[in-house]
């Protein structure tokens, strides 16, 4: 039974993870209806360009979590303060770089007309891009503030801060669109919300985290030290981010804004599911870091956490695949549903496979072999980009999605072999392929049109999950979430 601080962490994290996707997904039909598919697609395309700028984050979030959790385990408050000041200083520099990059991207896109943006909307779109770059820069500082609480295993406070930050932006966007304004006004209001939320977060860090010095100390910035503590986190996030957004970049370049808008619905649903799993999986990151510092075994924690994350993810995916026709038609309306449903279902299958990287990702980041995530991300995302481009050229958006699915399936056994050997500490070849089998059952079930075959693969999925995941886990949630461990 989960009690005390662990219960608070779980409840507030769940509230944060559920509230934002529900509000964002629920508001999507409203945005499409009021803005129109083309302007909504333009909004999503600008968002993609801005998200690419997040590649500048230099690992400030993950590094802060790891350093704070490690020094908290050894009760080194001065080292916590030093790590915070270093990453706060870095985040402010990164914000400046982000703004500069936004201006450069705006000029390049406008001059070369890289995307199919109508001439009448181009000037406002480029202004919105620059303002979005300011918002993205503020998010670097937010990552440091929120990550302090995650490193202290106060996920309840971190969740409340991120929930306030994200929901205030979405609610303000709904109000702005309802009042009849365009995406430029949405961006302006978003920037104001992010600035106000940052002040709230700074106050909470000062009051609740015993961080007494919130003034950046740029003299602490030693490049070798920064690369040692942040470099691998940054590299993996750059590769993952560019790879994750590359599908919409390819579609935006080769297709039109309406297709971008419809595909963005599928990407929104899938990315929110994946983000939920990443955030819940984040519970183990500071735990693994602390266990590693204390030379404790992490094998049992691995079996428990992978069951919880994979089980949650597959339950959501299966529910949407089985009942999605009714749900999505009610949610989107018949016309938008007809345009987007094929993309949504294929993207859900992709999520069923890609979620298998969540737990290995967090365990590696909490270990001393962070470079492995950079290697894995480079190989996976490189093959993604190649397969997506080829798939789109020959089979359109559906071919792009199949490129994502097939290359992920091919990469996963290689990643699991190295992960099990170097992080968990065993070398059992039988466990290289078996974690992937339930996801393959979902893939075959999703492609079947006969109800009997669907039920057969659903039964196979249940049997595989029981033997591969549940029996190995030997559930004991207190081991995973208890403060004492």
Order of alpha helices (4+ residues) and beta strands (2+ residues): alpha-alpha-alpha-alpha-alpha-alpha-alpha-alpha-alpha-alpha-alpha-alpha-alpha-alpha-alpha-alpha-alpha-alpha
